[in-house]
């Protein structure tokens, strides 16, 4: 898992090559939807985060069996499923087809890949030897490029290529930082806070703690958390720690809110860590933070003596779900 995380710069480059090789047809659209779940859906959210204010139309991530009614033939839809067998994605993606939406697929094959081939849809084939969550860079790049092809975002390919180079140069520092953070976190359940660019990154951190470290973690968004979660933190009996992911692109008021929230949590005696993203562009900072979070989660698993690869509880749940 560590090797897969450290190879993210090459995943970015390979994903760009695979998008080019797929020769996806551009389609100016009213909006762009990414249908997916788990590690396949977070790529859409990360794409939306790094594109941020540069979006010229809506970019929506759907984690559901169905699409909103307003997604119609004027929209473009990406079916994002690493296995190609995610039942929620198959359902919502099929619905997009019945509504006449322009569709593309990203995955390793499965039923979704078969539908893409049978319907002559644009298909970005992905390497099939990862845990799905380890393909995050692939899913992020494909979603970012598809947003451009849908006409809702600029072409940021040069920025992604530069980000890959930046991440290569940052590997040693990222590994050192990850071990330091993991030692402080230990077995403490966490709430990871993000604002603006780091909102989807916070969700990624929480998900990776869940799957890799087998540890409870949740994400929260600033300023929303100041209108509800703040009250619970103030009582200081939650048994949780807090991580705050700050970024130079956050507004002065967002940064002030992050600092005040961290102070309030720290006064309860809870573990508090504030981490500033590194890099120049949005792509560099966001993907740097993703790599750091992934490495921290694996380091915590190592400290706890846990193998990060198996997801036995998820597989058992899927088995029982299929018995109905």
C-alpha positions in Angstrom: 0.0 0.0 0.0 2.9 2.4 0.8 4.4 1.7 -2.6 1.1 2.4 -4.3 0.8 5.8 -2.5 4.3 6.8 -3.4 3.7 5.9 -7.0 0.8 8.4 -7.3 3.0 10.8 -9.5 3.3 8.0 -12.0 -0.4 7.2 -11.7 -1.2 10.8 -12.7 1.0 10.5 -15.8 -0.4 7.1 -16.7 -4.0 8.4 -16.2 -3.4 11.3 -18.6 -2.0 8.9 -21.2 -5.0 6.6 -20.8 -7.4 9.4 -21.2 -5.7 10.4 -24.4 -5.6 6.8 -25.7 -9.4 6.5 -25.0 -10.1 9.3 -27.4 -13.2 10.4 -25.5 -15.4 12.6 -27.6 -16.0 16.2 -26.2 -19.6 17.2 -25.6 -20.6 20.7 -24.4 -23.1 20.0 -21.6 -25.4 21.7 -19.2 -23.5 20.0 -16.4 -21.3 17.0 -15.5 -22.1 14.1 -13.1 -19.7 11.6 -11.7 -21.5 8.4 -10.6 -19.5 6.4 -8.1 -19.0 5.1 -4.6 -16.1 5.0 -2.2 -12.7 5.3 -3.7 -14.2 5.7 -7.1 -16.4 8.6 -6.1 -13.8 10.5 -4.2 -12.0 11.2 -7.5 -15.0 13.3 -8.6 -14.9 15.3 -5.4 -11.2 15.8 -5.6 -11.6 17.0 -9.2 -14.2 19.4 -8.1 -11.9 20.6 -5.4 -8.9 21.3 -7.5 -11.0 22.9 -10.2 -12.9 25.0 -7.6 -13.7 28.5 -8.8 -12.5 27.7 -12.3 -15.6 25.6 -13.0 -17.9 27.2 -15.6 -20.8 24.8 -15.0 -22.0 22.3 -12.3 -19.9 19.3 -11.4 -22.0 16.9 -9.3 -21.0 13.6 -7.5 -23.8 11.1 -7.2 -23.4 8.4 -4.6 -26.8 6.7 -5.1 -28.9 4.2 -7.1 -30.6 7.1 -9.0 -29.9 10.5 -10.5 -31.6 13.8 -9.7 -34.5 14.5 -12.0 -32.7 17.4 -13.6 -30.0 15.3 -15.0 -31.2 14.8 -18.6 -30.0 14.5 -22.2 -28.2 17.8 -21.9 -25.8 16.5 -19.2 -22.6 14.4 -19.4 -22.1 11.5 -17.0 -19.0 9.6 -16.0 -19.6 6.1 -14.6 -16.6 5.7 -12.2 -16.2 2.2 -10.8 -12.9 0.5 -10.4 -14.3 -3.0 -10.4 -17.1 -2.1 -12.9 -19.5 -4.0 -10.6 -20.6 -1.4 -8.1 -24.4 -1.9 -8.0 -25.3 1.7 -7.1 -23.1 3.0 -10.0 -24.5 0.5 -12.5 -28.0 1.6 -11.5 -27.5 5.4 -11.8 -25.4 5.1 -14.9 -28.0 3.0 -16.6 -30.6 5.6 -15.7 -28.4 8.2 -17.4 -28.4 6.1 -20.5 -32.2 5.9 -20.5 -32.4 9.7 -20.2 -30.1 10.2 -23.2 -27.2 11.7 -21.3 -23.7 11.7 -22.9 -21.8 9.0 -21.1 -18.2 7.9 -20.4 -16.8 5.1 -18.3 -13.7 4.7 -16.1 -12.8 1.3 -14.6 -11.1 -2.0 -15.1 -14.0 -3.8 -16.8 -16.8 -5.7 -15.3 -20.4 -5.0 -16.1 -19.8 -1.3 -16.5 -17.0 -1.9 -19.0 -19.1 -4.4 -20.9 -21.9 -1.8 -21.2 -19.4 0.7 -22.5 -18.2 -1.6 -25.2 -21.7 -2.8 -26.2 -23.0 0.8 -26.4 -19.8 2.3 -28.0 -19.2 4.6 -25.0 -15.9 6.2 -24.3 -14.0 3.9 -21.9 -10.9 4.8 -20.0 -9.4 1.4 -19.0 -7.5 1.3 -15.7 -4.8 -1.1 -14.5 -6.5 -3.9 -12.6 -4.0 -4.8 -9.8 -4.8 -2.1 -7.2 -7.1 -2.0 -4.2 -9.8 0.3 -5.5 -8.9 3.1 -3.0 -5.3 3.0 -4.3 -6.5 4.2 -7.7 -7.5 7.6 -6.4 -5.1 9.5 -8.7 -6.5 7.7 -11.8 -10.1 8.5 -10.8 -9.2 12.1 -10.0 -7.4 12.7 -13.3 -10.1 11.0 -15.4 -12.9 13.1 -13.7 -10.9 16.3 -14.2 -10.3 15.6 -17.9 -13.9 14.5 -18.4 -15.1 17.8 -16.8 -13.1 19.7 -19.4 -14.6 17.5 -22.2 -18.0 18.2 -20.8 -17.4 21.9 -21.2 -17.7 22.8 -17.5 -14.0 23.2 -16.7 -10.7 24.4 -18.3 -8.0 22.0 -19.5 -5.6 21.7 -16.6 -3.5 18.9 -18.0 -0.2 21.0 -17.8 -1.0 21.7 -14.2 -1.5 18.0 -13.4 1.8 17.1 -15.1 3.6 19.7 -13.0 1.9 18.4 -9.9 3.2 14.9 -10.7 6.8 16.3 -10.8 6.2 18.2 -7.5 5.0 15.1 -5.8 8.0 13.2 -6.9 10.2 15.8 -5.3 8.1 15.7 -2.1 8.2 11.9 -1.4 10.8 11.9 1.3 9.3 14.8 3.2 5.8 13.3 2.9 7.0 9.9 4.4 8.7 11.7 7.3 5.7 13.9 8.0 3.4 10.9 7.9 5.3 8.9 10.5 5.4 12.0 12.8 1.6 12.5 12.5 0.8 8.8 12.9 2.8 8.7 16.2 0.7 11.6 17.5 -2.6 10.1 16.3 -2.1 6.6 17.6 -5.5 4.9 18.1 -7.4 8.2 18.6 -10.6 8.4 16.6 -10.6 11.6 14.5 -12.6 14.3 13.0 -10.7 15.7 10.0 -11.7 19.3 9.2 -11.4 20.9 5.8 -12.4 24.2 4.1 -12.7 25.0 0.4 -9.9 23.1 -1.3 -9.4 20.7 1.6 -13.1 19.7 2.1 -12.8 16.6 -0.2 -9.3 15.9 1.1 -10.7 15.8 4.6 -13.2 13.2 3.5 -10.4 11.2 1.8 -8.4 11.3 5.0 -11.3 10.0 7.0 -12.1 7.2 4.5 -8.4 6.1 4.5 -8.3 5.9 8.3 -11.5 3.8 8.0 -10.2 1.4 5.4 -6.4 1.3 5.9 -6.1 1.8 9.7 -9.5 0.2 10.5 -10.0 3.2 12.8 -13.1 5.4 13.3 -12.7 8.8 11.6 -15.1 11.3 10.2 -14.8 14.6 8.2 -16.3 18.0 8.8 -16.5 21.1 6.7 -15.7 24.6 7.9 -17.7 26.9 8.2 -20.6 24.5 8.4 -19.2 22.8 11.5 -19.2 26.1 13.3 -23.0 26.0 13.2 -23.5 22.5 14.8 -20.4 20.4 15.6 -18.9 23.3 17.5 -21.4 22.8 20.3 -20.4 19.1 20.8 -16.7 20.0 20.8 -17.4 22.5 23.5 -18.5 19.8 26.0 -15.3 18.0 25.6 -16.6 14.5 26.2 -16.5 13.0 22.7 -13.2 11.1 23.1 -12.2 12.3 19.6 -9.1 14.1 18.2 -9.2 16.7 15.5 -7.1 17.4 12.4 -7.4 20.7 10.6 -6.3 20.9 6.9 -5.4 24.5 6.1 -4.6 25.9 2.7 -3.3 29.2 1.4 -6.3 29.5 -0.9 -8.7 29.6 2.0 -10.2 33.0 2.7 -9.0 35.0 5.7 -12.4 34.3 7.4 -12.1 30.6 6.7 -8.6 30.5 8.1 -9.7 32.4 11.2 -12.6 30.0 11.7 -10.2 27.0 11.4 -7.8 28.5 14.0 -10.6 29.4 16.5 -12.2 25.9 16.1 -8.8 24.3 16.7 -8.4 26.4 19.8 -11.8 25.5 21.1 -11.1 21.8 20.7 -7.6 22.0 22.2 -9.1 23.6 25.4 -11.0 20.4 26.0 -7.7 18.5 26.2 -8.3 16.6 22.9 -5.6 15.9 20.4 -5.4 18.7 17.8 -3.2 18.8 14.7 -3.1 21.6 12.1 -1.5 20.7 8.8 -0.9 23.3 6.0 -0.9 22.0 2.4 2.3 22.5 0.4 2.7 23.4 -3.3 1.9 26.2 -5.6 -1.1 25.3 -7.8 -4.4 23.9 -6.6 -3.5 20.5 -8.1 -0.2 20.3 -6.3 -1.6 21.3 -2.9 -4.6 19.0 -3.1 -2.7 16.0 -4.3 0.1 16.6 -1.8 -2.5 16.5 1.0 -4.1 13.3 -0.4 -0.7 11.6 -0.5 0.1 12.7 3.0 -3.2 11.4 4.4 -2.9 8.1 2.6 0.6 7.6 4.1 -0.5 8.6 7.6 -3.4 6.1 7.5 -1.0 3.3 6.5 1.5 4.4 9.2 -1.2 4.3 11.8 -2.1 0.7 10.6 1.6 -0.2 11.1 1.6 1.2 14.6 -1.5 -0.8 15.5 -0.1 -4.0 13.9 -2.9 -4.1 11.3 -2.6 -5.1 7.7 -4.2 -2.2 5.7 -4.9 -4.3 2.6 -7.9 -6.5 3.5 -11.4 -5.0 3.9 -13.0 -8.0 5.5 -16.0 -6.2 7.1 -16.9 -4.6 3.7 -16.6 -7.9 1.9 -18.7 -9.7 4.5 -21.4 -7.0 4.3 -21.5 -7.4 0.5 -21.8 -11.1 0.9 -24.7 -10.8 3.3 -26.3 -8.1 1.1 -26.2 -10.5 -1.8 -28.0 -13.2 0.1 -31.3 -11.3 0.1 
